[in-house]
Amino acid sequence: MKTTKIAKENTARLNVAIQFIEENLDTKLTLAIIAEKAHFSPFHFHRLFSLVVEETPNNFIIRKRLESAASSLLHQKEKTITEIAEAIGFGNLSSFSKAFKKFYGISPNKFKEESPEKFSKICKTESKNGQVKVTFEKYICNVNNALKWLQMNAETTIKKIPRLDVAYISHKGKMEAIGSVYNKLVKWATPKGLINEETRMLTIYHDSPKITDPNNLRMSACIILNDPIELDGEVSLNVLPPTKCIVSRFEITPFQFQQAWEASFAFMVEKGYKKSETAPFEIYYNNAAEHPENKFIVDLCIPIL
């Protein structure tokens, strides 16, 4: 079965990534480097790793480094804390100490000074669970859970979205700030007669929040145009050409968008589709503020080859 083959291949590739991380904790580990080792794009790797391992790649790396440091502090008393920090890839003692205390609730100095008996149980537990491996069963379970959620909450189809002419305002920064950009767009559109029951808004995600710093995320807040219109001010025009997409129609709260996207991308991977270079986007069919449960009726669109 094609999906079984894909699942087995992805399981093996994720384990290659995990092994590479565990063997190179002392080096600079970027998302791009790890993804390349496993033959994924950074975008796909981050989403699949987070879904299956249930931990982001960055959190996994930090955890593995700190667990390694804790073991060294207990069993290699001759090493200084600075030496241990450098050995696991921390650039300076301050960042290591801060991360260690946040993770263990105690400073590295205190951890080292206290009797080994007090913390040996921690390290034994970590040693027992230390060999992280993605099994085929775990992969299937987590992906199937995402697909079941998608099936229960969305109607998913493969179709060509027709050409869309949009007026838009660009936004760079945190995702939650896009609301104020839409307020500007609505204020511009209202006197032009563009806001009515048939109005459709659209958000284009030029960057992935999984791999781009939140302050550098680029998005476009758009309104779909039915007729040509004269533009002015900070509003610009864009044309989205006809695009083959995985389209998932949801009726969800703002807090469910992340899960919805994760499930949609799981569908893409499991069905063997490849994402195109075109940015994913959302098309909204209602004003959530007017919905009795404050839900969005929305299409999540993933352009595919």
Secondary structure, DSSP 8 states (H G I E B T S, - for coil): -HHHHHHHHHHHHHHHHHHHHHH-TTS---HHHHHHHTT--HHHHHHHHHHHHSS-HHHHHHHHHHHHHHHHHHH-TTS-HHHHHHHTT-SSHHHHHHHHHHHHSS-HHHHHHS-HHHHHHHHHHHHHH-S----HHHHHHHHHHHHHHHHHHEEEEEEEE--EEEEEEEEES-GGGHHHHHHHHHHHHGGGT--STT--EEEEESS-TTTS-GGG-EEEEEEEESS-----TT-EEEEE--EEEEEEEEEE-GGGHHHHHHHHHHHHHHTT--B-SS--EEEE-S-GGGSTT--EEEEEEEEB-
